[in-house]
């Protein structure tokens, strides 16, 4: 990882010096010589880093030397970022360079101060002093390298393109026929009358042997699914946290989290939830040998129906005894034949036959070194899948890494070989994942944003940074650093993943003292945090329970760069001002509040947030804020600002919001109420500010469009120039929907026409729009739309959406004036025109639509598409949901008889429900073939037969 850091620092050092030279007045003077010395030292050190990185596992002095270099590089990054931020501020605010003179008294570098000049001079002196201190430290590191006689080896950073490839599916269990059969038989057996009603089965084996994979296999087996009424999966890990485990069980049983805080109350809730239920509870990765921790759970679980099972996976046989296991299944190493089968499937995927034959002999020798561990085979196979030559395979076979046993037995070598093969930039991305706890599901898009915030994604080939991040993610995924992928149900793309617990241990092993995550429920500070040197801590994730106190010692981690926290409102709110005052190196801040609002709410962000000048990623969940402080506009480096609240909305954005010119991801933009400069009702910023945020991409929701004054303001948002904007929400004024008149309807029509989003949109929401014509002209060209949601609009007719070739999901809600849906909805203007085409022609309406949902169409009565044979309607429809449409009389036969329809959901539609009533309804025969049917109070699965 250090080689990537040095490369980045060198790049920043050179570019900063070049940019500084361009300025008419230098921001930082008298450091030219120091900068040149820094550059020389870093370049000399960089030349030996490949050899140093390879030797650090076996040579402790080398590891300590690299650690010194790493923290010196961190410090240099912070100083350069401070320097560049100061220059960026001058560029954005257009301050005259003469203001840099100390005798001038104008606006401050930090708004809290009244004197720009003196603050700026202090800043210049601080940067110069810090550069000299770092240079002195680095010079010592440079001289010390000569002690180790490092070899100069060219970096492994690749110039070839990193191709995105399909992920190999190795989730199914390789071999293990006997273990599968034995485990499944024990799970499905009822047990004797002499045994406890709830039995415990333990899978015991070393790390990476495949215990969790085997448990997952039986957990998802159809016979097992049908046998148990409730199935619960909990990753326990170390330590055995009773509160977290109890809450996880309740959430799995009830489908939502609980606000209970006392352990006894949680256990009683579990006891009640499983009463007379046959359940399967999987406790994965259990370490505790303390019977007292398990006993309270055992008592609350015995209330289950006879035949209920608890399945435990553990590396320690003594744990199986602690858990009162009735059966213990020892998971042994895979046979050589099974290992080769797994390896061959991965390493030889899509490889020419002749090449496979040339590599087989070496491959079999490599597999024998994996000692029967599936994770080792999978990891090394994923590495060799991308290596073409016999020479490279031989070098991996001959590597001294196989001799290292400092880590989990037999796993360090494969993991290290794969890790060392990563390009330096991707090494940093992998190691960052150590910030998360075990079994954490990582959202791919958010992970890429976090990498971006830390500066790990470097520009190249004029590619978008997010696209490069996607390549990094795929690179790690195809080499088995990630697993358990979840995909989008519509496009099949990966949206999230996990890390194997051994791979997670490996990442933490390499980032010892640098990344830290913990969960706390009591008032005492976690021992693991107490033992972590705060001066070395850079990335931390903290999850606080209802009875926890905020660990104040974390505020001593002055160099912390990432802080992700989940906390009750009342625990974290008092800490915010101190956090902003002390953790000023933060680049990433994510706050998720939870709990009952009765415990208080975080209604505002303290103005001290302006001190976080390095901040790139700010995500705020459930804070119940009305507004952001004006000082947020001093966060010039901010790339991501996401605010997600339940039931609360920002009233406005700060006036200076347009200064955040580096924003790439913005969850929502609120158009303020604007008037004259002295108008007391004026608040927030105009829509035209969006025009200044030129890098926006991904998803954006715009609220308050009813506050837009005229068409020119709408045009100035420049949406059509934001070519990477894929998901857009347009929200008008909900409170005015009942006060519809010609004037505000015409105004909405003009505004929505002038907005003109980019043509690449994939999803669109239009909310509380009051125009008579539902769609503007530009919508016709939006042929790439896959998802559309219309809510609270004032139209009397639904638009002709059937023409859109790629539309997959359509949601229509709360459009009160619609009474009839007919052929016009299909995009067929009249039957005469259709017949004029000729009877041999075939028309397909909604060719890709998979999900259709209607909600709260209170005036809707008729739905009829006619009977023409040459019209094909929604040939891929899978899900149809209709709710709260009390006057609707029927559903077209063409939809109900569709062989693709898998789910029909009708709720609060009394006329329809009567028609479809089982056995007695007149239209029952039209729907009896549909696998899943749900009515208001009734759910029929597998066909209502």
Residue pairs with C-beta under 8 A, 6 or more apart in sequence:
1 70
1 424
1 427
1 428
1 431
1 510
2 49
2 52
2 53
2 66
2 69
2 70
2 73
3 46
3 49
3 50
3 53
3 155
3 157
3 424
4 424
4 425
4 427
4 428
4 456
5 70
5 73
5 74
5 77
5 428
6 42
6 45
6 46
6 49
6 69
6 73
7 46
7 157
7 424
7 425
8 77
8 455
8 458
9 42
9 73
9 76
9 77
9 80
10 39
10 42
10 43
10 46
11 458
12 77
12 80
12 81
12 84
13 35
13 38
13 39
13 42
13 76
13 80
14 39
16 35
16 80
16 83
16 84
17 32
17 35
19 84
19 87
20 26
20 27
20 28
20 83
20 87
23 87
23 97
24 97
25 97
25 98
25 100
27 83
27 86
27 87
27 90
27 100
27 124
28 83
28 124
28 127
28 128
28 131
29 124
29 128
30 128
31 127
31 128
31 131
31 132
34 128
34 131
34 132
34 135
35 131
37 135
37 139
38 76
38 131
38 134
38 135
38 138
41 135
41 138
41 139
41 141
41 142
42 138
44 142
44 145
45 69
45 138
45 141
45 142
45 145
47 152
48 145
48 150
48 151
48 152
48 153
49 155
50 153
50 154
50 155
50 156
51 150
51 151
51 152
51 153
52 62
52 65
52 66
52 145
52 148
52 150
53 66
53 420
54 420
55 62
55 148
55 150
56 62
56 63
56 66
57 63
57 401
57 404
57 406
57 412
57 416
58 400
58 404
59 148
61 147
61 148
62 148
65 141
65 144
65 145
65 148
68 141
69 141
71 536
72 134
72 137
72 138
72 141
74 538
74 559
74 561
75 130
75 134
75 137
75 559
76 134
76 138
77 455
78 559
78 585
78 614
79 127
79 130
79 131
79 134
81 614
81 637
82 123
82 126
82 127
82 613
82 614
83 127
85 613
85 614
85 636
85 637
86 109
86 120
86 123
86 127
88 636
88 637
89 95
89 109
89 634
89 636
90 97
92 636
92 659
92 661
93 107
93 659
95 106
95 107
95 116
98 104
99 106
99 107
99 116
99 117
99 120
100 117
100 120
100 121
100 124
101 117
102 117
102 118
102 120
102 121
103 117
104 116
104 117
105 114
105 115
105 116
105 117
105 118
106 115
106 116
106 117
107 116
108 114
108 115
108 116
108 119
109 116
109 119
109 120
109 123
110 119
110 610
110 611
110 634
111 610
111 630
111 631
111 634
112 607
112 610
112 631
113 119
155 424
156 420
156 421
156 423
156 424
157 423
157 424
157 425
158 423
162 423
162 471
162 472
162 474
162 475
164 470
164 471
164 474
165 474
165 478
167 477
167 478
167 485
167 494
168 345
168 346
168 349
168 382
168 385
168 478
170 342
170 345
170 346
170 378
170 480
171 213
171 216
171 483
171 484
172 217
173 180
173 210
173 213
173 214
173 217
174 334
174 338
174 341
174 342
174 345
174 374
175 334
175 335
175 338
175 341
175 342
176 210
176 214
176 331
176 334
176 338
179 214
179 329
179 331
180 214
180 217
180 218
182 329
183 201
183 203
183 214
183 218
183 311
183 329
184 218
184 221
184 223
184 224
186 201
186 309
186 327
186 329
187 201
187 218
187 224
187 227
187 280
187 309
187 311
188 223
188 224
188 227
189 307
190 306
190 307
191 197
191 199
191 306
191 307
191 326
195 326
196 302
196 326
197 302
197 304
197 305
197 306
197 307
197 308
198 301
198 302
198 304
198 308
198 309
198 310
199 308
199 309
199 310
199 326
199 327
200 309
200 310
200 311
200 312
200 323
200 324
200 325
200 326
200 327
201 309
201 310
201 311
201 312
201 325
201 326
201 327
201 328
201 329
202 311
202 312
202 313
202 314
202 319
202 320
202 323
202 325
202 327
202 328
202 329
203 211
203 214
203 215
203 311
203 312
203 313
203 314
203 329
203 331
204 211
204 314
204 315
204 316
204 317
204 319
204 320
204 328
204 329
204 330
204 331
205 211
205 315
205 330
205 331
205 332
206 315
206 373
206 408
206 409
206 410
207 315
207 375
207 408
207 411
207 501
207 502
207 505
208 373
208 374
208 375
208 376
208 408
208 410
208 411
208 500
208 502
209 331
209 332
209 333
209 372
209 373
209 374
209 375
210 331
210 334
210 374
210 375
211 313
211 314
211 331
212 284
212 285
212 313
212 500
212 501
213 374
214 331
215 282
215 284
215 311
215 313
218 224
218 311
219 231
219 233
219 280
219 282
219 311
224 231
224 280
225 231
227 278
227 280
227 307
228 278
228 279
228 280
228 308
228 309
229 277
229 278
229 279
229 305
230 252
230 253
230 274
230 277
230 278
230 279
230 280
231 252
231 279
231 280
231 282
232 248
232 249
232 252
232 253
232 279
232 280
232 281
232 282
233 252
233 282
233 284
234 245
234 248
234 249
234 252
234 281
234 282
234 283
234 284
235 284
235 285
235 438
235 439
236 245
236 283
236 284
236 285
236 286
236 287
237 285
237 287
237 437
237 438
237 439
237 501
238 285
238 287
238 288
239 287
239 288
240 286
240 287
240 288
240 290
240 293
240 294
241 519
241 521
242 263
242 293
242 296
242 297
243 263
243 266
243 521
243 545
244 519
244 521
244 545
245 283
245 297
246 263
246 266
246 267
246 270
246 297
247 257
247 258
247 266
249 270
249 281
250 257
250 258
250 260
250 266
250 269
250 270
250 273
251 257
251 258
253 270
253 273
253 274
254 273
257 594
258 266
258 269
259 546
259 595
259 596
260 266
260 269
261 545
261 546
261 547
263 296
267 296
267 297
267 299
267 300
268 300
270 300
270 301
271 300
271 301
271 303
274 301
274 303
274 304
274 308
275 303
275 304
276 303
276 304
276 305
277 304
277 305
277 308
278 304
278 305
278 306
278 307
278 308
279 304
279 305
279 308
279 309
280 308
280 309
280 310
280 311
281 301
281 308
281 309
281 310
281 311
282 310
282 311
282 312
282 313
283 310
283 311
283 312
283 313
283 323
284 313
284 439
285 313
285 314
285 438
285 439
285 501
286 312
286 313
286 314
286 319
286 323
287 314
287 315
287 316
287 319
288 294
288 319
288 322
289 316
289 318
289 319
289 322
290 322
291 322
294 322
294 323
294 324
298 324
301 308
301 310
310 323
312 319
312 320
312 323
312 325
314 320
314 323
317 328
317 330
320 328
332 372
333 371
333 372
333 373
334 342
334 372
334 373
334 374
334 377
335 372
336 367
336 368
336 372
339 367
339 370
339 372
339 374
339 377
340 363
340 364
340 367
342 374
342 377
342 378
342 381
343 363
343 366
343 367
343 370
343 377
343 380
343 381
344 363
345 381
346 377
346 378
346 381
346 382
346 385
347 359
347 363
347 380
347 381
347 382
347 384
347 385
348 356
348 359
348 363
348 385
349 385
355 388
358 390
359 390
359 393
362 390
362 393
362 394
362 397
363 384
363 393
365 397
366 380
366 384
366 393
366 396
366 397
367 377
367 380
369 397
369 402
369 413
370 376
370 377
370 380
370 410
370 414
371 409
371 410
373 410
373 411
375 411
375 414
375 500
375 502
375 503
376 410
376 411
376 413
376 414
377 414
378 480
379 411
379 414
379 415
379 418
379 479
379 480
379 503
380 396
380 414
380 417
380 418
381 480
382 418
382 478
382 479
382 480
383 396
383 414
383 417
383 418
383 421
383 479
384 393
384 396
385 478
386 478
386 479
387 393
387 396
396 417
399 413
399 417
401 412
401 413
401 416
401 417
401 420
402 413
403 413
404 412
404 413
404 416
405 412
406 412
407 415
407 505
407 506
407 509
408 502
408 505
411 502
411 506
412 506
415 502
415 503
415 506
418 479
418 480
418 481
419 427
419 430
419 506
419 510
421 479
422 430
422 475
422 476
422 479
423 475
425 456
425 457
425 458
425 472
426 472
426 475
426 476
428 451
428 454
428 456
429 451
429 456
429 457
429 472
429 473
429 476
430 476
430 481
430 507
431 507
431 510
431 511
431 515
432 450
432 451
432 454
432 456
432 515
432 539
432 562
433 442
433 447
433 499
433 504
433 507
434 504
434 507
434 508
434 510
434 511
434 514
434 515
434 539
435 515
435 516
435 517
435 539
435 540
435 541
435 562
435 564
436 442
436 499
436 504
436 517
436 541
437 517
437 518
437 519
437 541
437 543
438 499
438 501
438 504
439 498
439 501
440 498
440 499
441 484
441 486
441 496
441 497
441 498
442 482
442 496
442 497
442 498
442 499
443 495
443 496
444 473
444 494
444 495
444 496
444 497
445 495
445 698
446 619
447 473
448 457
448 466
448 469
448 470
448 472
448 473
449 617
449 639
449 640
449 665
450 562
450 588
450 617
451 457
451 469
451 472
452 465
452 466
452 469
452 616
452 617
452 639
452 640
452 664
453 562
453 587
453 588
453 616
453 617
453 639
453 640
454 561
454 562
454 587
454 588
454 616
455 587
456 472
457 465
457 468
457 469
457 472
458 468
459 465
459 468
460 468
464 697
464 724
465 664
466 664
466 697
466 698
466 724
473 482
473 494
476 482
477 485
477 494
477 497
480 503
481 499
481 503
482 497
482 498
482 499
483 497
483 498
483 499
483 500
484 497
484 498
485 494
485 496
485 497
486 494
486 495
486 496
486 497
487 493
487 494
487 495
488 495
490 786
490 808
490 809
490 850
491 786
499 507
507 515
508 515
511 539
513 532
513 533
513 536
513 537
514 536
514 537
514 538
514 539
515 538
515 539
515 540
516 528
516 529
516 532
516 537
516 539
516 540
516 541
517 540
517 541
517 542
517 543
518 526
518 528
518 529
518 541
518 542
518 543
519 543
519 544
519 545
520 526
520 542
520 543
520 544
520 545
520 548
520 551
521 544
521 545
521 546
521 547
521 548
522 545
522 547
522 548
523 547
523 548
523 549
525 549
525 551
525 552
525 553
526 551
529 551
529 553
529 554
530 553
534 553
534 554
534 556
534 557
534 558
535 557
535 558
535 559
537 557
537 559
537 560
538 559
538 560
538 561
538 562
539 560
539 561
539 562
539 588
540 554
540 557
540 560
540 562
540 563
540 564
541 562
541 563
541 564
541 565
542 551
542 554
542 563
542 564
542 565
542 566
542 567
543 565
543 566
543 567
544 550
544 565
544 566
544 567
544 568
544 571
544 572
545 568
546 568
546 595
546 599
548 567
548 568
548 571
549 571
550 567
550 571
550 572
550 575
554 560
555 575
555 578
555 579
555 582
555 583
556 582
557 583
558 582
558 583
558 584
558 585
559 585
560 583
560 585
560 586
561 585
561 586
561 587
561 588
561 614
562 586
562 587
562 588
563 579
563 583
563 586
563 588
563 589
563 590
564 588
564 589
564 590
565 572
565 590
565 591
565 592
566 592
566 594
567 591
567 592
567 593
567 594
568 593
568 594
568 595
568 599
569 593
569 594
569 595
569 597
569 599
569 600
569 601
569 602
570 595
570 599
570 600
572 591
572 593
572 602
573 600
573 602
576 602
576 605
576 606
576 608
577 606
577 608
580 606
580 608
580 609
580 611
580 612
581 608
581 611
583 612
584 611
584 612
584 613
584 614
585 614
586 612
586 614
586 615
587 614
587 615
587 616
587 617
587 637
588 615
588 616
588 617
589 612
589 615
589 617
589 618
589 619
590 617
590 618
590 619
590 621
591 602
591 619
591 620
591 621
591 623
592 621
592 622
593 601
593 602
593 621
593 622
593 623
593 624
594 622
597 624
601 623
601 624
602 623
602 624
602 625
603 623
603 624
603 625
603 626
604 625
604 626
604 627
604 629
605 620
605 623
605 625
605 628
605 629
605 632
606 629
607 629
607 630
607 631
608 631
609 615
609 629
609 631
609 632
609 635
610 629
610 631
610 632
610 634
610 635
612 635
613 634
613 635
613 636
613 637
614 637
615 635
615 637
615 638
616 637
616 638
616 639
616 640
616 662
617 638
617 639
617 640
618 635
618 638
618 640
618 641
618 642
619 640
619 641
619 642
619 643
619 644
620 642
620 643
620 644
620 645
621 644
621 645
622 644
622 645
622 646
623 643
623 645
624 645
624 648
625 643
625 645
625 648
625 650
626 648
626 650
626 651
627 650
627 651
627 652
627 653
627 654
628 650
628 653
628 654
629 654
630 654
630 655
630 656
632 654
632 657
632 660
633 654
633 655
633 656
633 657
633 659
633 660
634 659
635 660
636 659
636 660
636 661
636 662
637 662
638 660
638 662
638 663
639 662
639 663
639 664
639 665
640 663
640 664
640 665
640 666
641 660
641 663
641 665
641 666
641 667
642 665
642 666
642 667
643 650
643 667
643 668
644 667
649 670
649 703
650 668
650 670
651 670
651 683
651 684
652 670
652 672
652 673
652 683
652 684
652 685
653 669
653 670
653 672
653 684
653 685
653 689
654 684
654 685
655 684
655 685
656 685
657 685
657 689
658 685
658 689
658 692
658 693
660 693
661 692
661 693
661 694
661 695
662 695
663 693
663 695
663 696
664 695
664 696
664 697
664 698
665 696
665 697
665 698
665 699
666 693
666 696
666 700
667 699
667 700
667 701
668 700
668 701
668 702
668 703
668 729
669 687
669 689
669 690
669 700
669 701
669 702
669 703
670 684
670 703
670 704
671 684
671 685
671 686
671 687
671 702
671 703
671 704
671 705
671 707
671 708
672 682
672 683
672 684
672 685
672 686
672 704
672 707
673 681
673 682
673 683
673 684
673 707
674 682
674 683
674 684
674 685
674 686
674 707
674 709
675 681
675 682
676 682
684 704
686 708
686 709
686 713
687 702
687 705
687 708
687 713
687 714
687 716
687 717
688 713
688 716
688 717
690 696
690 702
690 716
690 717
690 718
690 719
691 716
691 717
691 718
694 718
694 721
694 722
696 722
696 724
696 725
697 722
697 724
697 725
697 726
698 724
698 725
698 726
698 727
699 726
699 727
699 728
699 729
700 725
700 727
700 728
700 729
701 728
701 729
701 731
701 765
702 717
702 728
702 729
702 730
702 731
703 729
703 731
704 731
704 733
705 714
705 730
705 731
705 732
705 733
705 748
705 751
705 752
706 732
706 733
706 736
706 744
706 748
707 733
708 714
708 751
711 750
711 751
711 753
711 754
712 754
714 750
714 751
714 754
714 755
715 754
715 755
715 756
717 755
719 725
719 728
719 755
719 756
719 757
719 758
720 756
720 757
720 758
721 758
722 757
722 758
723 758
723 760
724 758
724 760
725 757
725 758
725 760
725 761
726 760
726 761
726 762
726 763
727 761
727 762
727 763
727 764
727 787
728 757
728 761
728 763
728 764
728 765
729 764
729 765
729 766
729 767
730 752
730 755
730 764
730 765
730 766
730 767
730 769
731 765
731 767
731 768
732 748
732 767
732 768
732 769
732 770
733 768
734 767
734 768
734 792
736 744
736 768
736 770
737 768
737 770
737 792
737 794
740 770
740 794
744 770
745 770
745 771
745 772
745 794
746 771
748 769
748 770
748 771
749 771
749 772
749 773
749 776
752 766
752 769
752 771
752 776
753 776
753 777
753 778
755 776
756 778
757 764
757 778
757 782
759 781
759 782
759 783
759 784
760 784
761 782
761 784
761 785
762 784
762 785
762 786
762 787
763 785
763 786
763 787
763 788
763 789
763 809
764 779
764 782
764 785
764 787
764 788
764 789
765 788
765 789
765 790
765 791
766 774
766 789
766 790
766 791
766 793
767 791
767 792
767 793
768 791
768 792
768 793
769 792
769 793
769 794
770 793
770 794
771 793
771 794
771 795
772 794
772 795
772 796
773 795
774 790
774 793
774 795
774 797
774 798
774 799
775 799
779 799
782 804
783 804
783 805
783 806
784 806
785 804
785 806
785 807
786 806
786 807
786 808
786 809
786 848
787 807
787 808
787 809
787 810
788 801
788 804
788 807
788 809
788 810
788 811
789 810
789 811
789 812
789 813
790 811
790 812
790 813
790 815
791 811
791 812
791 813
791 814
791 815
792 813
792 814
792 815
793 815
794 815
794 817
795 815
795 817
795 818
796 817
796 818
796 819
797 818
797 824
798 812
798 815
798 818
798 821
798 824
798 825
799 825
800 824
800 825
800 826
800 827
800 828
800 829
801 807
801 810
801 825
801 827
801 846
802 825
802 826
802 827
802 828
802 845
802 846
802 873
803 827
803 845
804 846
805 847
805 848
806 848
807 846
807 848
807 849
808 848
808 849
808 850
808 851
809 849
809 850
809 851
810 846
810 849
810 851
810 852
810 853
811 853
811 855
812 853
812 854
812 855
812 857
813 853
813 854
813 855
813 856
814 855
814 856
814 857
815 857
816 856
816 857
816 858
816 859
817 859
818 857
818 859
818 860
819 859
819 860
819 861
819 862
820 860
820 861
820 862
820 863
820 864
821 860
821 862
821 863
821 864
822 862
822 863
822 864
822 865
822 866
823 830
823 831
823 865
823 866
826 845
826 846
826 865
826 871
826 873
827 845
828 834
828 843
828 845
828 871
831 866
831 868
834 843
834 868
834 870
834 871
837 843
839 870
840 870
841 870
842 870
842 871
842 872
843 870
843 871
843 872
844 871
844 872
844 875
845 871
845 872
845 873
845 874
846 873
846 874
846 877
847 872
847 875
847 876
848 876
849 874
849 876
849 877
850 876
850 877
850 878
850 879
851 877
851 878
851 879
851 881
852 874
852 877
852 879
852 880
852 881
853 879
853 880
853 881
853 882
854 860
854 881
854 882
854 883
854 885
855 881
855 882
855 883
855 884
855 885
856 883
856 884
856 885
857 884
857 885
857 888
858 884
858 885
858 886
858 887
859 887
860 885
860 887
860 888
861 887
861 888
861 889
862 889
862 890
863 888
863 889
863 890
863 891
863 892
864 890
864 892
865 871
865 873
865 892
865 894
873 892
873 894
873 895
874 894
874 895
874 898
875 898
875 900
876 900
877 895
877 898
877 900
877 901
878 900
878 901
878 902
878 903
879 901
879 902
879 903
879 905
880 891
880 895
880 901
880 903
880 904
880 905
881 903
881 905
881 906
881 907
882 888
882 891
882 905
882 906
882 907
882 909
882 912
883 905
883 906
883 907
883 908
883 909
884 907
884 908
884 909
885 908
885 909
885 912
886 908
886 909
886 910
886 911
887 911
888 909
888 911
888 912
889 911
889 912
889 915
890 912
890 915
890 923
891 912
891 923
893 926
895 901
896 904
896 923
896 926
896 927
896 930
897 926
899 929
901 930
902 930
902 931
902 932
903 930
903 931
903 932
903 933
903 934
904 927
904 930
904 932
904 933
904 934
905 933
905 934
906 912
906 913
906 916
906 934
906 935
906 936
907 934
907 935
907 936
908 936
909 936
913 935
913 936
914 921
915 921
915 922
915 923
916 923
916 924
916 927
916 933
916 935
917 924
918 924
918 940
918 944
927 933
927 944
928 943
928 944
928 945
929 943
930 943
931 941
931 942
931 943
932 940
932 941
932 942
933 939
933 940
933 944
934 940
